[in-house]
Amino acid sequence: MDLRDYLRIFRRNWIVIVASTLAGLLIGAGLSALTKPTYTAETQLFVAIQNSGSVQELQQGNTFSQARVQSYVRTVASPLVLQPAIDSLGLTLTAAELASRVKASTDLNTVLINISVVDDSPVQSAAIAQAVGNSLIQAVDSLEKPKTGGSSPVSLSVIKPATAPTAPSAPNTRLDMLLGILIGLAVGIVLAVLRTTLDNRIRGEADLRKVTDSPILGGIAFDQNAAQSPLLTQTPAQSPRAESFRQLRTNLQFANVSGRAKTVLITSSLPGEGKSTTATNLAIALAQAGQTVCLVDADLRRPMVNEYLGLDRSAGLTTALVGQAEVTDLLQPWGEGSLFVLASGQIPPNPSELLGSNEMRNLLILLENTFDIVLIDAPPLLPVTDAAVLSQHVGGVVVVVGTQKLRQQDLQKSLDALKMVGSNVMGVVLNRLPVKGPDAYSYSYASYESKAAEDHARPLRRTNRRVLETEHLAALVDRSGSLDTLETIDDYSTTAPRPATRFPTRRNAGN
């Protein structure tokens, strides 16, 4: 992975990283608050050699004392030093327990011994440190005293008496919180990398490219209102969702620049990826561009096109396939007259056999000779074999990929199934893409302009409508010479005839 991959991981999982960091901060602060305060008192001793004071003797004594200091430091934790301190203060601790609270050290090339004691009480820590220092002085004097008698050649003296500390040495709240933040951040980054590595769902183009090199015909941004208003005509003309389907229409036309794929099958790997809404809105977008379009609902297991468009599906594709009616009698016009829908009809017990039959092939040939383009909404590829069977009768297949839901291995199985039957995969459509974040596909230019355009177009539409109605009313007055039957323009607007929808002229098979 390169730097961009890591940046994408962090952008996808920033909530996990931030939550882990905050958790580390809270844990560090909580532990600091729950930890009982402790105080550290220190004393410092100086080691000297008894001599006459000549330069040579001073040098020898300094070397001797530096060599002995390390031994004295180790002697501090011994019962020889600690037990007299315990007895003098009347402590209830043992020498081993007190040794865990006492720490002795020395600086390099010096004859100074530092003794520190940690205790819950600041006064007691100072008392123990002072008592241990005095006990060490007596222990060294006893150990270094010659057996023949006389005084010890080594003397220890306190140069820094122990004092009661004014502030606790632990816990260090600031340090604990900083460590908590660092540890939480590290854990969050590890979790983010693991989550991304183990998660094989398709979230955007980068994940799709791990599976296939098929062209991306379009990306449909996620719209929380799509469940209530799924159709292209129910969204503002300048909305990102509407623009996404227009872009899909354009890319599909370029993908089929030769014009050989007049029948396009739209399917998905699993249910719920948005294939039916994509097929329906693509058909509307193509019809808005002036093409005659036939939308066939070939999902004979869970048909949805009729529900989106508000049409009757009691008679449709299955009716034509069993020969109960002509397909021209089953087509239902929708919209301005260039979009016709062939509903699913009654759900049969053998959908795969019907879709793979010669009757289905002949029906598609008839529709291809009549319409500019035929779109087929087919069932998902993995649960049933209907789409794979039907794909052999069409010029191209478009696979809808529901991001945030479909896994890479499922898409690979679907593409393998289409490849096995020799289907022409024209491309894929990424559906339910987030509008923000690392996998965002839509651009904000249309959204910036949509509100202003709508606000500007609304009064123009009202004005144009009134002008047209006034002109039509004036024509009626010229013909009738009276307004007895049409008293107001608004009355006319409810009774004015609408243009009739006509079925497109059937073309010759050779065209």
C-alpha positions, 0 to 999 in steps of 0.5 A: 500500500502507498501513502494514498491507501493509508490516507484512505484508511484513516479517512474511512476509519477516523471515527474508530481512531478518534474514539480509541484516542478519546478512550485512551485519554479517559482511561489515563485520566481515570487511572490517575484519578483512582491512584492513591497519591504518593510522596517522595523524599530525598537525602544526599550523603557525601563519602570522604576518606580520612587522610593527612590532606596531601595532594597524593593522598587526596587523589588516592582517597578520591579514587578509593571512595569512588570505588567504594561508593557502588558498594555502599549504594547496594548496601542501602537495601540490605537489612543491615541498614534498613532494620535499624531505621525500622526500629528507630521509627517504630515501623510495622514494615519488614526490611523486605517491604521497606526495601521496595520503597527505598532507592539508592543511586550515585552519579558517575565519577562522584562520591555522592549517594542519593537516597529516595523513599516513597510513602503515602505520607510526606512526613513519614517519607522524609523521616524514613529517608533521614533514618535510612541515611543515618543508618547507612552512616553507622553501617559503613562506619562499622564495616570499614572500621579496622579489626585492629582498632581505631577509627574508620578511614571512610566517613559519610556525612549528610549534605542534603537533609530529607524534607517533607515534599509539598506535592505528590510525586505520583500520580502524574496526571498530565503524563498519564493522560499523554500516555493514554492519548498515545496508546489510544491513538496507536490502538486506533490506527492498528484497529483501522488497518486491521478493519480495512485489511479484513473488510472485503466489502466494495466501498468505492472505485479502489475496491472495485479495481481489485476485482475487475477492470470493467469500465465504471459507467456511473456512480449513483450517490446515496440519497436518504430520500430515495426510498420514498422518492425513487424516480428520477422525475421526483428529484430536482433536475439539478440534483446530484442524483439526477445528474448521476443518471444523466451521466450514466445515460451518456456513458452507456451511449459511448460504451455502445457507440457501435449501436450493436447492443440495442438490448441491455440487461441490468442486474446485480449480484445480490438483492437490495443493490438497487438494480430495479431503481437503476434500470427504471431511472436509466430508462427515464433518462434515455426517454428524456433524451428523445429516444424511444425506450422499452423497459422490460421487467424480467424479474419474475420472482420479485418484480418491482418496476410496476410499483415504482411507476405505478403500473398494473402487472397483471398482464405483461411479459409472462402473458406474452411468452405463453402466447395469451396476448400480443406484446404490442397490446401489453406495453404500457406508456409512461411519461411523455410518450417515448417510454413504454413498459412491459410489466412482469405479468403473473409470476410463473413457476418456471422463470428460468425456462421462460427467460431462456426460451425461443419465445423470449428471444423472438420477443426481444428481436421484436422489441429491438426492431421497434424501439431505439433501446430495450432495457431489461431489469433481471433478477440478481445473479447469485441467488438464481440463474435467470439473469445468466440465462437471459444474458445470452439473448441481449447485446450487453450486460450492466452490473449494478454494485451496491457499495458498502454492502457487496463483498468482493468475492460475491462480485467476482462470482457474478462476473465469472458466471457471466463470463462462463455463458459468454455475456458481454459485460459493458460495465458496472454502476456503483450505487449508494456511494457516499456523498462525502469521504474518501469514496465520494463520487458525486461532485458539488457543482450541481448541488450549488446550482440546483437551488438557485436554478429551481428558484429561478425556474419556478416563476418562469414555469408559472409565467409560461404556463399562464401565457400558453393558457391565455393564448389557447383561450384567446384562440377558443374565443376567436372560434366561439366568440363567447366565454360562457363555458370557460369563465376563467383561465384556471377552469380551462387549465383543468379541462384542456386536452392533453397530447395523446401518447402514440406507440412508436412506429414499428421499424423494418427488421433490416433497419 
